[in-house]
Each structure stands twice: as structure tokens, then as C-alpha cells.
Amino acid sequence: MGASFSSLTDGGSQSAGPGLGDIPESCVASVFLYLTPPEICNLARLNHAFRGAASSDTVWAPKLPSNYRIILQILRHLDTDENLSKKDAFILLSRPLPFNGDKALWLDKFTGKFHMLVSARAMRITGIDDRRYWTYIPTEESRFNEIAYLQQIWWFEVNGVVSFPFPPGIYTLSFRIHLGRTSKRLGRHVTNFEHTHGWDIRPAKFEMSTSNGQQASMECFLDDPQPEGSSGCHRHGSWIEYKVGEFIVSGSDPETEVRFSMKQIDCTHSKGGICVDSVSITPWELKTT
């Protein structure tokens, strides 16, 4: 069995007939156009022709965003002589890369779709500099290794803006929120609800708008009084992604500015005990609901 597979991949003897090693590299490259990057990398180990096709710019060009060079220039990862191959560009962009120190972006390694994550430090949070209200907590539960935790405040408002040459597509914007103070104890995830209050009195309002006039909004009780498992948003002790809406980027948009906010500004009551991690901008078709 092993000998048969070896002869198949190596081209085999003259009596055995043609094998995979006899397939022209151009034909292999044509097949690779329909495969995912991980599949291509696995098949590249078969023989010389497959390795050559797996390094071809023709194979990797459709898997990269049309403006990938602009993205690399912004990230300052583009070689000055522009000799970076398209395969190497994909490998570089398929791992999370820091952007402006408080954001991260990457390409999905299966689809090549663009992702961006905006940290809590990149947002304008009312009262963030007053330790009576807010504090930053180190944690392994965030890609940025810290989250913003609110003890108590009357005017709750979180705003953010990002301007970037997003590749064409449909994107979903979501806030990642945790009710209660999250931490680890003896290797286990634990949540302290000591300061959690006020989120069941009035809903929080989420809003999003873009520089080309697209808008979306939604309201949700963060501490829904309905029981667990109902149609409400509430799940105690878990990170929840609150979807704000979608926006579309066309091929003619050189740069798109996206503004987003999360508010609960009814000052008739205080609210507190919540963690703000990040805002994600992800491909609509890859977003789970």
C-alpha cells in the first residue's frame, strides 16, 4: 500500500504508467485555484510539481484582497523592493497583526476574508481616567490581554471610530461584552457580580454609521430579566457579542470611516459591573449569529 502511494507521487516506473509526478505544474495550479490555502499547503508536500504550483502567484492572487499591498504599506510590512511573493503576503496577513497599537487585523486562513478587532483602549469611554468608575484589568480572555471594567457610573457611553481601506465586501460590527467582573481562579473562569446593577432598568443602545451614509442601531437589555434560554440577550458569566449591524464596502471606496457607540445615558439610575473587551468588524458570511 505504501509502495503504491510512493510510486504514485514520484511518477512511478515506466511500466507503472503516469503518476502524479507527471502532471504539469500549470495543471496543478489550475486545480489549486479551487482549494483553500491549508489544502494547498498540505498538497505541496507531494512532489516537486505540487510544490512549484503551491508557490505560484497565479494561485495566491485570487486569495488576497485586491488592495493587499495598500494594507501591507499601512502595516509597514511591504518590502521596499516589492519582491514579497503573494504566498508570503498571504501567510503574513493570515496571522493577527497589530495596527496603531490598539487594533489588530488579519485574513481568514481559509477564505482570505478580512477581519479587524478594535480594543477598549482605542475607544473613547466616558470617565475612563477616573479610577472610581473604570479600571483596566489584565486577562488572557482578550486578544489584547486586557479589558475595561466598569464599577459604577451614571452616564455610560463608549464611542469609537476607525478609518481604513477595507477590502470590498459586507461586514458585521459587534461589541464584545461581559456582565460581571471576569477572572481566573485556580485555572477556572469565575465571575464576580458584586458591582453588576442597572442594566435591567433601561436598554443599552448600540449604533453604527459609515462615511458613505450607512447606518444601523439596536437596543438590548444587557441584564435581561427573562429566564436563561429565552429570546433575550442575557447570559450571565459569558462573553457575548452584541451585533450592531452590517455595512457594505464597494470596490470604488478608497477608505471607509466607521463610527460606533454603546450608550446607556439615563441618569435616573446608576449602572455598573460590566467588562468591555473590543469591537469586531468581520465578514458577514463568516459571522455566527
C-alpha positions as CSV (number, residue, x, y, z in Angstrom):
1,M,0.0,0.0,0.0
2,G,2.8,2.4,1.0
3,A,4.9,1.4,-2.0
4,S,1.9,2.0,-4.3
5,F,1.4,5.5,-2.9
6,S,5.1,6.3,-3.2
7,S,5.2,5.3,-6.8
8,L,2.1,7.4,-7.5
9,T,3.5,10.5,-6.1
10,D,7.0,10.0,-7.5
11,G,5.8,9.3,-11.0
12,G,6.4,5.6,-10.8
13,S,8.4,3.3,-13.2
14,Q,7.8,3.2,-16.9
15,S,5.8,0.0,-16.6
16,A,3.6,1.5,-13.9
17,G,2.3,4.3,-16.2
18,P,2.0,8.0,-15.5
19,G,1.6,9.2,-11.9
20,L,1.0,12.5,-10.0
21,G,4.6,13.5,-10.7
22,D,3.8,13.6,-14.4
23,I,1.1,16.2,-14.1
24,P,2.3,19.6,-15.4
25,E,2.7,22.3,-12.8
26,S,0.3,24.6,-14.7
27,C,-2.5,22.0,-14.4
28,V,-1.8,21.6,-10.7
29,A,-2.0,25.4,-10.3
30,S,-5.4,25.4,-12.1
31,V,-6.7,22.9,-9.6
32,F,-5.3,24.8,-6.6
33,L,-7.4,27.9,-7.6
34,Y,-10.4,26.0,-6.2
35,L,-8.8,24.9,-3.0
36,T,-8.3,26.6,0.4
37,P,-4.8,27.8,1.5
38,P,-4.5,25.0,4.1
39,E,-5.4,22.4,1.5
40,I,-2.8,23.8,-0.9
41,C,-0.1,23.8,1.7
42,N,-0.8,20.1,2.5
43,L,-0.7,19.0,-1.1
44,A,2.5,21.0,-1.7
45,R,4.4,18.1,0.1
46,L,3.5,15.6,-2.5
47,N,6.2,16.3,-5.1
48,H,8.1,19.0,-7.0
49,A,5.3,20.0,-9.3
50,F,2.9,20.4,-6.5
51,R,5.4,22.5,-4.5
52,G,6.0,24.7,-7.5
53,A,2.3,25.3,-8.1
54,A,1.8,26.0,-4.4
55,S,4.2,28.9,-4.7
56,S,2.8,30.4,-7.8
57,D,1.5,34.0,-7.7
58,T,-1.3,32.9,-10.0
59,V,-2.6,30.6,-7.3
60,W,-2.4,33.1,-4.4
61,A,-3.6,36.3,-6.2
62,P,-7.3,35.4,-6.0
63,K,-7.0,34.6,-2.3
64,L,-5.7,38.0,-1.4
65,P,-7.7,41.2,-1.1
66,S,-7.4,43.3,-4.2
67,N,-5.8,46.1,-2.1
68,Y,-3.5,43.9,-0.1
69,R,-0.4,46.0,-1.0
70,I,-2.1,49.1,0.4
71,I,-2.8,47.1,3.6
72,L,0.8,46.0,3.8
73,Q,2.0,49.5,3.3
74,I,-0.1,50.7,6.2
75,L,1.2,48.0,8.4
76,R,4.8,48.8,7.2
77,H,5.4,45.1,6.2
78,L,5.8,45.6,2.4
79,D,9.4,45.1,1.2
80,T,10.9,48.2,-0.2
81,D,11.9,46.3,-3.4
82,E,8.3,44.9,-3.6
83,N,9.7,41.3,-4.0
84,L,7.3,39.9,-1.5
85,S,5.5,36.9,-3.2
86,K,1.8,36.7,-3.0
87,K,2.1,33.4,-1.0
88,D,4.3,35.1,1.6
89,A,1.9,38.1,1.7
90,F,-1.0,35.8,2.5
91,I,1.0,34.0,5.2
92,L,2.0,37.3,6.7
93,L,-1.6,38.7,6.7
94,S,-3.2,35.5,7.9
95,R,-1.9,36.0,11.4
96,P,-3.1,38.8,13.7
97,L,-1.1,41.9,13.1
98,P,-1.1,44.9,15.4
99,F,-2.4,48.2,13.9
100,N,-1.8,51.6,15.6
101,G,-1.0,49.7,18.8
102,D,-4.7,49.3,19.9
103,K,-6.2,47.4,16.9
104,A,-5.4,44.1,15.1
105,L,-6.3,42.8,11.7
106,W,-5.8,39.5,9.8
107,L,-7.1,37.4,6.9
108,D,-9.1,34.3,7.5
109,K,-6.8,31.5,6.6
110,F,-9.5,29.5,4.8
111,T,-11.3,32.2,2.8
112,G,-8.9,35.2,2.8
113,K,-11.7,37.4,4.2
114,F,-10.6,40.5,6.2
115,H,-11.1,40.8,10.0
116,M,-10.4,43.8,12.3
117,L,-10.5,44.0,16.1
118,V,-10.6,47.3,18.0
119,S,-9.5,47.2,21.6
120,A,-11.2,49.1,24.5
121,R,-8.2,51.4,24.7
122,A,-8.9,52.6,21.2
123,M,-12.4,53.8,22.2
124,R,-13.5,57.0,23.9
125,I,-15.1,55.9,27.2
126,T,-16.7,58.4,29.5
127,G,-15.0,58.5,32.8
128,I,-12.2,56.1,31.8
129,D,-9.5,58.2,33.5
130,D,-11.3,58.2,36.9
131,R,-10.5,55.0,38.9
132,R,-13.7,55.4,40.9
133,Y,-15.5,54.4,37.7
134,W,-13.3,52.4,35.4
135,T,-10.2,50.3,35.5
136,Y,-8.2,48.2,33.0
137,I,-7.9,44.6,34.1
138,P,-5.2,42.2,32.6
139,T,-6.7,39.0,31.3
140,E,-6.0,36.1,29.0
141,E,-9.6,36.2,27.8
142,S,-8.9,39.2,25.5
143,R,-6.7,39.2,22.3
144,F,-5.3,42.5,23.7
145,N,-4.6,40.9,27.1
146,E,-6.7,43.5,29.0
147,I,-10.3,44.7,29.3
148,A,-12.0,47.8,30.6
149,Y,-14.1,47.1,33.7
150,L,-16.8,49.5,35.0
151,Q,-17.6,49.5,38.7
152,Q,-20.3,52.2,38.7
153,I,-21.3,55.2,36.7
154,W,-24.4,57.2,35.9
155,W,-23.6,58.2,32.3
156,F,-22.4,55.2,30.4
157,E,-21.0,55.9,26.9
158,V,-18.5,54.2,24.7
159,N,-17.6,55.6,21.3
160,G,-15.1,54.6,18.7
161,V,-14.1,55.3,15.1
162,V,-11.9,53.5,12.6
163,S,-10.9,54.7,9.1
164,F,-9.3,52.0,6.9
165,P,-9.2,50.8,3.2
166,F,-11.4,47.8,3.9
167,P,-11.4,45.3,1.0
168,P,-14.8,45.2,-0.8
169,G,-17.4,43.1,0.9
170,I,-20.2,43.0,3.5
171,Y,-19.0,43.4,7.2
172,T,-20.7,42.9,10.5
173,L,-19.9,45.1,13.5
174,S,-20.3,43.7,17.0
175,F,-19.4,44.7,20.6
176,R,-17.9,42.0,22.9
177,I,-19.3,42.5,26.4
178,H,-19.2,40.5,29.7
179,L,-21.7,41.1,32.5
180,G,-19.8,40.9,35.8
181,R,-16.1,41.0,36.6
182,T,-14.4,38.1,34.9
183,S,-11.2,36.5,36.2
184,K,-9.4,33.2,36.6
185,R,-9.1,31.3,39.9
186,L,-7.1,28.1,40.2
187,G,-7.3,27.8,36.4
188,R,-11.1,28.2,36.3
189,H,-13.1,31.0,34.8
190,V,-15.1,32.8,37.6
191,T,-17.3,35.9,37.5
192,N,-18.0,38.4,40.3
193,F,-21.3,40.2,40.1
194,E,-20.7,42.4,43.2
195,H,-21.0,45.7,41.1
196,T,-23.5,44.4,38.5
197,H,-26.6,46.5,38.6
198,G,-28.8,48.9,36.5
199,W,-28.7,47.0,33.2
200,D,-32.2,45.6,33.6
201,I,-33.9,49.0,34.1
202,R,-33.2,50.6,30.6
203,P,-31.8,49.0,27.5
204,A,-28.4,49.9,26.2
205,K,-28.4,51.5,22.7
206,F,-25.8,50.4,20.1
207,E,-25.3,52.5,17.0
208,M,-23.1,52.4,13.9
209,S,-22.6,54.7,10.9
210,T,-20.2,54.9,7.9
211,S,-18.7,57.8,5.9
212,N,-20.9,56.9,2.9
213,G,-24.2,57.2,4.8
214,Q,-24.9,53.7,6.0
215,Q,-26.4,53.4,9.5
216,A,-27.6,50.7,11.9
217,S,-28.8,50.6,15.5
218,M,-30.3,48.3,18.1
219,E,-31.3,48.3,21.7
220,C,-31.0,45.5,24.2
221,F,-31.3,44.9,28.0
222,L,-27.8,43.7,28.9
223,D,-29.2,42.1,32.1
224,D,-32.4,40.8,30.7
225,P,-35.0,39.9,33.4
226,Q,-36.3,37.0,31.4
227,P,-35.0,33.5,32.3
228,E,-31.9,32.0,30.7
229,G,-32.6,30.4,27.4
230,S,-35.4,32.7,26.4
231,S,-35.3,35.1,23.4
232,G,-33.5,37.8,25.5
233,C,-29.8,38.8,25.1
234,H,-28.8,37.9,28.7
235,R,-26.3,35.2,29.6
236,H,-24.6,35.6,33.0
237,G,-21.0,34.8,33.2
238,S,-20.3,34.7,29.5
239,W,-18.7,36.9,26.8
240,I,-21.5,38.0,24.4
241,E,-21.1,39.6,21.0
242,Y,-23.8,42.2,20.5
243,K,-24.3,42.6,16.8
244,V,-25.0,46.2,15.8
245,G,-25.4,45.8,12.1
246,E,-23.8,45.4,8.7
247,F,-22.2,47.8,6.2
248,I,-21.1,47.4,2.6
249,V,-17.7,48.4,1.1
250,S,-17.6,48.6,-2.7
251,G,-14.6,48.4,-4.9
252,S,-14.7,52.1,-5.5
253,D,-14.3,53.1,-1.8
254,P,-10.6,54.0,-1.2
255,E,-11.2,54.3,2.5
256,T,-14.2,53.8,4.8
257,E,-14.7,55.5,8.1
258,V,-16.8,53.6,10.6
259,R,-18.2,55.1,13.8
260,F,-19.8,53.0,16.6
261,S,-21.1,53.6,20.0
262,M,-22.7,51.9,23.0
263,K,-24.8,54.1,25.4
264,Q,-27.0,53.9,28.5
265,I,-27.3,57.6,29.5
266,D,-30.5,57.6,31.6
267,C,-29.2,59.4,34.7
268,T,-32.1,58.4,36.9
269,H,-30.1,55.4,38.0
270,S,-26.5,54.2,38.1
271,K,-25.2,51.1,36.4
272,G,-22.0,49.0,36.8
273,G,-20.3,45.7,36.9
274,I,-19.6,45.2,33.2
275,C,-16.5,44.4,31.1
276,V,-15.8,45.9,27.7
277,D,-13.3,44.0,25.6
278,S,-13.4,45.0,21.9
279,V,-15.4,45.8,18.8
280,S,-15.1,43.3,15.9
281,I,-15.5,44.0,12.2
282,T,-15.8,40.7,10.5
283,P,-17.1,39.3,7.1
284,W,-20.8,39.0,7.2
285,E,-20.9,35.5,5.7
286,L,-18.5,34.2,8.4
287,K,-20.3,35.7,11.4
288,T,-22.2,33.3,13.5
289,T,-25.4,34.5,15.0
